Every structure is written in structure tokens, then in C-alpha cells.
Amino acid sequence: MVGYLVLENGDVFEGERIGFIKDTICEVVFNTSMVGYPEVFTDPSYCGQGMCMTYPLIGNYGIIPEDYESKKMWMSAIFIHELAPLPSNFRTQKTLNEFLVENEVPGLTKINTRKLTKVLRNAGTMKGMLTEDISNIDKIIEKIKNEKITGLVDKVTSEKIYTVGNGDIKIALMDYGAKENIIRCLVKRNCTVTVFPANTTEINTDEFDGIMLSNGPGDPEDCKIQIETIKKLYNSNKPIFGICLGHQLMGLATGAKTAKLKYGHRGPNHPVKDLKTGRVYITSQNHGYYILEDSINNEIAEVSHINLNDGTVEGLKYKNKNIMTVQFHPEACPGPQDSEYLFDEFIKMIKEK
């Protein structure tokens, strides 16, 4: 069945429909990962987005539930050049197409992903509609432009408080769309992790040794409730570690401002420099917003990491506080594990406190 991706700038991409057959409007982004598509597709940070994978062949090793980063697929659509119909992997349990149908996610294959990526790089991230009827392009474009993609954190967060692990160190994890590997990285470091829904406004911090602020989807400025809660956590004097959206929300809670990147950082190959040691790490990233360096109050925080591709802020260390945040993903998956040392620094911070 023929399908089309219509972008809000009027560009149309033709392909073959895969997955669950339905029309959908989403923010269209691209990811440069060559492997790790099961982890990418189950990352809650992609909620509301349609993913263009730049690597041409996707689905060749199937779907392995043990590798999921959350309970399901959150993204709105996928756009790939070639779908592998028969996966080859002793661990696989289902094909990618079966996974898409199971999660009611539509997609297109045989689409010119190279051209689509160039359009997004040149014009910037934009919304698009996956459909099979393009008889009235003007009406479709108007519909795309009128679509509001909001409330994403509420969709992906946990519905109730739950605990994972049985370690000596007690961690409160604020779940804005947390990847499972954040929890795994903490549990293997002798932590008991209690996960709190994103709309939690009160936490008895005396019960915990440290606080994690997770990754998540959407515009950080939409998270009004979460920002107010983080202001309270900031004043709790507990060690805090923020990742991705958690990094941005802590920035907003302390007076900094955020802005949208032209086409975001999404992939496992972004070089980041640790300004304290001078060492460069190749990091996994997935975000469309960043903290404006000029908006950071130097009496509150200092830049700890920068992106070597575009110079944007990749980390903050808060002065006179046991708080550090990073824009990239030290838990990776998919991606290099070079920066997982930050979890060790967080644990060290807790023990010294």
C-alpha cells in the first residue's frame, strides 16, 4: 500500500506503508544510530515524534523485549529506507513490523530517508502527516500547522509509585519518561530506586540519599508542575543528578532559559568535552532543546560539559550544592558507555554527603 509523508513546508515523500495503518501527525526528526533501534523505538523521549532512521536497513535483528527502554513504543511513526522482512538473531522474538502493529504505530518504508534528513537539517525540525490520501495538500498542510503536540510527559510517566532493587543507597527517581537503563545503572551500584510519577509535588526527601531527574519528551517549558517541584528539591540539600529533560528542568527551576535546536541532537556519536578534565567523550543524545549559556546565573551554576559540534551546553555543576546535570545520556543504550562514570560520581557525591 502506498503512503505519503507530507511536511508542513509542503514537501511530500512517497513510500510503502508498514506497521499499523492509520493517519498521524507528529514532529518529524532523524536519528543517526546504526544499531540499537529497539532501544530507540522504546525510548519515551520520542513520544509525539516521527522517527527517520538515517541508517538504510532497519529490522535485521528483530525485536528483543529484554532490550526495551520502557514497556512500549511511544513514538508516533517511523520512516525507514528498507525494512528487513526476516530478522536473523537467536534472541529475536518478533519482527519489527509485528512490533509496530502490536503498538499501533504506523510507518513508511522505501522512503528517501537521505533526502528527508537533508530537508530537516536545512529547514529544521517540523511537523508532518503520514497519510495515504494527498488529494488536497493545502488542507493537509493547514491541518498539520494547527496540530498542537503537548502534554507528552503526562503520557509517558509511570501511573504509580514503585520500587526497584534492594540496595543500601536509597534513590528517588522523578519519572518524566525515564529509560529503564537509568534504573539498571543505579541498581547495579547498590541502589534501591523508588520511582515517582511526574506530577508528584511532595516527596519526603529525608527518606532518600539522593534524587534522580530523568529524561523525557517535549518542550521543557511546558512542565510547569515539574519545575515547581524541582525548586523544592533544589532546596532540600540532597545530592541530585539530572539527565536530558531533567537537566533542562533544573536549569529552568534555577532561572536559566531554554531554546529549541534547529534539528536536535539524536544519535550515539556526539562528542562532549568534560571541562574539568579536558577529556572528550562520545555520547548518546536525544533532545530537541538546550539551555542557553547566556541565561545561566554564574553564582548558581557553572558549565561542566560542552558539545564540540555546536558549542551548546551539555552539563552543569551547581555551586554550593551537590547537584550535577547533563544533557546527554550517560546510561546510553544504544550508544557508547564512556560517560557512565557520571553515575559513579553521583554515588560518590551521596557517600560523601
C-alpha positions as CSV (number, residue, x, y, z in Angstrom):
1,M,0.0,0.0,0.0
2,V,1.4,3.4,-1.0
3,G,1.7,6.0,1.7
4,Y,3.0,9.6,2.0
5,L,4.7,11.8,4.5
6,V,3.6,15.4,4.0
7,L,5.7,18.0,5.8
8,E,4.3,21.4,6.8
9,N,6.6,23.1,4.3
10,G,4.8,21.3,1.5
11,D,7.4,18.6,0.7
12,V,5.9,15.2,0.0
13,F,7.7,11.8,0.4
14,E,6.3,8.7,-1.1
15,G,6.8,5.2,0.4
16,E,5.2,1.9,1.2
17,R,3.1,1.7,4.4
18,I,4.2,-0.7,7.2
19,G,3.0,-1.3,10.7
20,F,-0.4,-0.2,11.9
21,I,-2.4,1.5,9.2
22,K,-3.6,4.9,10.4
23,D,-3.0,8.6,9.6
24,T,-1.0,10.5,12.2
25,I,0.5,14.0,12.7
26,C,3.9,14.2,14.5
27,E,7.1,16.2,14.8
28,V,9.5,14.7,12.3
29,V,13.0,14.1,13.5
30,F,16.0,12.0,12.5
31,N,18.4,9.6,14.3
32,T,21.9,8.7,13.2
33,S,22.1,5.4,15.1
34,M,23.4,2.4,13.1
35,V,22.3,-0.1,15.7
36,G,20.1,-0.1,18.7
37,Y,16.7,0.5,17.1
38,P,14.7,-1.5,19.7
39,E,16.1,0.8,22.4
40,V,15.5,3.9,20.3
41,F,11.9,2.9,19.5
42,T,11.0,2.3,23.1
43,D,12.7,5.5,24.5
44,P,9.8,7.6,26.0
45,S,11.7,10.8,25.0
46,Y,10.5,10.2,21.4
47,C,6.8,10.4,22.3
48,G,4.9,12.6,19.8
49,Q,7.7,12.3,17.2
50,G,8.0,10.5,13.9
51,M,11.5,9.0,13.6
52,C,13.5,8.9,10.4
53,M,16.4,6.4,10.7
54,T,19.4,7.5,8.7
55,Y,20.9,4.0,8.6
56,P,19.2,2.4,5.5
57,L,18.4,-1.1,6.8
58,I,16.3,-1.4,9.9
59,G,14.8,-4.6,11.5
60,N,17.6,-7.0,10.5
61,Y,17.9,-8.4,14.1
62,G,14.3,-8.3,15.0
63,I,12.8,-7.2,18.3
64,I,14.1,-8.4,21.7
65,P,11.8,-7.4,24.7
66,E,14.8,-7.7,27.2
67,D,16.3,-4.7,25.4
68,Y,13.3,-2.3,25.8
69,E,13.9,1.0,27.4
70,S,10.2,1.2,28.5
71,K,7.1,-1.0,28.4
72,K,6.1,0.0,24.8
73,M,6.8,2.1,21.8
74,W,5.9,5.8,22.3
75,M,6.8,7.4,19.1
76,S,4.1,8.3,16.6
77,A,5.6,6.9,13.4
78,I,8.8,5.6,11.8
79,F,10.3,6.3,8.4
80,I,12.9,3.9,7.1
81,H,14.6,3.2,3.7
82,E,14.5,-0.6,3.9
83,L,12.6,-2.9,6.3
84,A,14.3,-6.3,6.8
85,P,11.4,-8.8,6.4
86,L,13.2,-11.8,8.0
87,P,15.4,-11.0,11.1
88,S,18.5,-13.0,11.8
89,N,19.2,-13.1,15.6
90,F,19.0,-16.0,18.1
91,R,17.4,-13.7,20.6
92,T,14.7,-12.2,18.4
93,Q,11.0,-12.8,19.4
94,K,9.2,-10.9,16.7
95,T,9.7,-8.8,13.6
96,L,9.8,-5.1,13.5
97,N,6.6,-4.9,11.5
98,E,4.8,-7.1,14.1
99,F,6.1,-4.8,16.8
100,L,4.7,-1.8,15.0
101,V,1.3,-3.4,14.6
102,E,1.3,-4.5,18.3
103,N,2.0,-0.9,19.4
104,E,-0.4,0.6,16.8
105,V,2.4,2.7,15.3
106,P,2.3,3.4,11.5
107,G,5.4,3.7,9.3
108,L,6.8,4.1,5.8
109,T,9.5,2.1,4.1
110,K,11.1,2.6,0.7
111,I,11.1,6.3,1.5
112,N,14.1,8.5,0.6
113,T,15.4,8.9,4.1
114,R,18.6,10.6,2.8
115,K,16.6,13.4,1.2
116,L,14.3,13.7,4.2
117,T,17.2,14.1,6.6
118,K,18.7,16.8,4.4
119,V,15.4,18.7,4.4
120,L,15.3,18.5,8.2
121,R,18.9,19.6,8.5
122,N,18.5,22.6,6.2
123,A,15.0,23.7,7.1
124,G,14.9,22.5,10.7
125,T,12.6,20.1,12.5
126,M,9.0,20.4,11.5
127,K,5.7,18.7,11.8
128,G,4.4,16.2,9.2
129,M,1.5,13.9,8.5
130,L,1.6,10.3,7.4
131,T,-1.3,9.5,5.2
132,E,-2.4,7.7,2.0
133,D,-4.6,10.5,0.6
134,I,-2.9,13.5,-0.7
135,S,-5.7,14.7,-3.0
136,N,-5.9,18.0,-1.0
137,I,-2.4,19.1,0.0
138,D,-3.4,22.5,1.1
139,K,-5.9,21.1,3.6
140,I,-3.4,18.6,4.9
141,I,-0.8,21.4,5.5
142,E,-3.3,23.5,7.3
143,K,-4.2,20.5,9.5
144,I,-0.6,19.9,10.3
145,K,0.1,23.5,11.2
146,N,-2.9,23.6,13.5
147,E,-1.9,20.4,15.4
148,K,-0.6,21.0,18.9
149,I,1.7,18.4,20.3
150,T,1.7,18.9,24.1
151,G,1.2,17.0,27.4
152,L,3.8,14.4,26.4
153,V,5.4,13.9,29.9
154,D,1.9,13.1,31.3
155,K,1.6,10.3,28.7
156,V,4.9,8.5,29.3
157,T,5.3,8.8,33.1
158,S,4.5,6.0,35.5
159,E,1.0,5.9,36.9
160,K,2.0,5.0,40.4
161,I,5.0,4.9,42.8
162,Y,7.0,1.7,42.6
163,T,10.4,0.4,43.8
164,V,13.2,-1.5,42.0
165,G,16.2,-3.0,43.6
166,N,17.3,-3.8,47.2
167,G,20.5,-1.8,47.7
168,D,21.8,0.2,50.6
169,I,21.5,3.6,48.8
170,K,18.0,5.0,48.6
171,I,17.3,6.9,45.4
172,A,14.1,8.9,44.5
173,L,13.7,8.9,40.7
174,M,11.4,11.5,39.2
175,D,10.0,9.8,36.1
176,Y,9.5,12.3,33.3
177,G,9.8,9.4,30.8
178,A,12.7,7.5,32.3
179,K,14.6,5.0,30.3
180,E,15.0,1.6,32.0
181,N,18.7,1.7,31.8
182,I,18.9,4.6,34.2
183,I,17.3,2.4,36.8
184,R,19.6,-0.5,35.8
185,C,22.7,1.7,36.2
186,L,21.6,2.7,39.7
187,V,20.6,-0.8,40.9
188,K,23.9,-2.3,39.9
189,R,25.5,0.4,42.0
190,N,23.8,-1.0,45.2
191,C,20.8,1.4,45.0
192,T,17.1,0.9,45.8
193,V,15.2,3.1,43.3
194,T,11.8,4.4,44.1
195,V,10.1,5.8,41.0
196,F,7.7,8.7,41.3
197,P,5.2,9.9,38.7
198,A,6.0,13.2,37.0
199,N,3.1,15.1,38.7
200,T,4.3,14.3,42.2
201,T,4.6,17.6,44.1
202,E,5.7,16.4,47.5
203,I,8.5,14.0,48.4
204,N,9.8,13.2,51.9
205,T,13.4,13.7,51.0
206,D,14.5,12.6,54.4
207,E,13.7,9.0,53.3
208,F,16.3,9.2,50.4
209,D,20.0,9.6,50.0
210,G,19.8,11.1,46.5
211,I,17.4,12.2,43.8
212,M,17.5,11.4,40.0
213,L,15.7,13.7,37.5
214,S,15.1,11.6,34.4
215,N,14.9,12.2,30.7
216,G,11.6,12.8,28.9
217,P,9.8,14.2,25.9
218,G,8.7,17.6,24.7
219,D,9.3,21.3,25.5
220,P,10.7,21.7,29.0
221,E,8.9,25.0,29.4
222,D,5.6,23.1,29.3
223,C,6.5,21.3,32.5
224,K,5.2,23.9,35.0
225,I,4.3,21.4,37.8
226,Q,7.6,19.6,37.5
227,I,9.6,22.9,37.6
228,E,7.9,23.9,40.8
229,T,8.7,20.5,42.4
230,I,12.3,20.7,41.4
231,K,12.6,24.1,43.1
232,K,11.7,22.4,46.3
233,L,14.1,19.5,45.7
234,Y,16.9,22.1,44.9
235,N,16.5,23.5,48.4
236,S,16.4,20.0,50.1
237,N,20.3,19.8,50.1
238,K,20.1,16.3,48.8
239,P,22.5,15.1,46.1
240,I,20.7,15.4,42.7
241,F,21.6,14.0,39.3
242,G,19.6,15.2,36.2
243,I,19.7,13.7,32.7
244,C,18.4,15.3,29.5
245,L,14.9,16.8,30.3
246,G,15.9,16.6,34.0
247,H,18.9,18.7,33.2
248,Q,16.7,21.3,31.4
249,L,14.1,21.4,34.1
250,M,16.7,22.0,36.8
251,G,18.1,24.9,34.7
252,L,14.6,26.4,34.4
253,A,14.0,25.9,38.1
254,T,17.1,28.0,38.9
255,G,16.4,30.8,36.5
256,A,18.0,29.7,33.2
257,K,16.2,29.7,29.9
258,T,15.9,27.0,27.2
259,A,15.6,27.2,23.4
260,K,14.8,24.8,20.6
261,L,17.7,23.4,18.4
262,K,17.3,23.7,14.7
263,Y,17.1,19.9,14.2
264,G,18.2,18.5,17.6
265,H,20.8,16.0,18.7
266,R,19.7,12.4,18.2
267,G,22.2,9.6,17.8
268,P,25.1,7.8,19.6
269,N,28.0,9.8,18.2
270,H,28.1,13.3,19.7
271,P,31.4,14.5,21.1
272,V,31.2,16.2,24.5
273,K,34.1,17.7,26.4
274,D,34.3,17.5,30.2
275,L,35.7,20.9,31.1
276,K,37.1,19.7,34.4
277,T,39.4,17.0,33.0
278,G,39.6,18.1,29.3
279,R,38.6,14.6,28.2
280,V,36.3,14.2,25.3
281,Y,33.5,11.5,25.4
282,I,31.4,10.2,22.6
283,T,27.9,10.3,23.9
284,S,24.4,9.1,23.1
285,Q,21.9,12.0,22.7
286,N,18.2,12.5,22.2
287,H,16.9,16.1,22.6
288,G,15.5,19.0,20.7
289,Y,16.0,21.7,23.3
290,Y,19.0,23.1,25.2
291,I,19.9,25.5,28.0
292,L,21.0,28.9,26.8
293,E,24.5,29.5,28.2
294,D,24.0,33.3,28.5
295,S,21.0,32.7,30.7
296,I,22.8,30.7,33.4
297,N,23.4,32.6,36.7
298,N,27.1,32.2,37.3
299,E,26.5,32.5,41.1
300,I,24.3,29.4,40.9
301,A,25.9,27.1,38.4
302,E,28.8,26.7,36.0
303,V,29.1,24.8,32.7
304,S,30.7,21.4,33.2
305,H,30.4,19.9,29.7
306,I,30.1,21.3,26.2
307,N,29.1,19.9,22.8
308,L,32.1,20.0,20.5
309,N,29.9,20.1,17.3
310,D,28.0,23.2,18.1
311,G,29.3,24.5,21.4
312,T,26.0,24.1,23.2
313,V,25.8,23.4,27.0
314,E,25.9,19.7,27.8
315,G,26.3,19.8,31.5
316,L,26.0,22.0,34.6
317,K,27.6,21.8,38.1
318,Y,25.7,23.7,40.7
319,K,27.7,25.8,43.2
320,N,27.4,25.1,46.9
321,K,25.1,22.3,46.1
322,N,25.6,18.5,45.5
323,I,23.8,18.8,42.1
324,M,25.1,17.9,38.6
325,T,23.1,17.6,35.4
326,V,23.9,16.6,31.9
327,Q,22.1,17.0,28.6
328,F,23.4,13.7,27.1
329,H,22.7,10.1,28.1
330,P,25.4,8.5,30.3
331,E,23.3,5.4,30.5
332,A,23.3,5.3,26.7
333,C,21.7,2.1,25.2
334,P,22.0,2.5,22.3
335,G,25.4,4.1,22.4
336,P,28.9,4.2,23.9
337,Q,29.2,3.7,27.7
338,D,32.1,6.1,28.0
339,S,30.3,8.6,30.2
340,E,28.7,6.1,32.6
341,Y,31.3,7.2,35.1
342,L,28.8,10.0,36.0
343,F,26.7,7.5,37.9
344,D,29.8,6.7,39.9
345,E,30.3,10.4,40.6
346,F,26.7,10.6,41.8
347,I,27.2,7.7,44.2
348,K,30.4,9.2,45.4
349,M,28.6,12.5,46.0
350,I,26.0,10.7,48.1
351,K,28.5,8.8,50.2
352,E,30.5,12.0,50.9
353,K,27.3,13.8,51.8
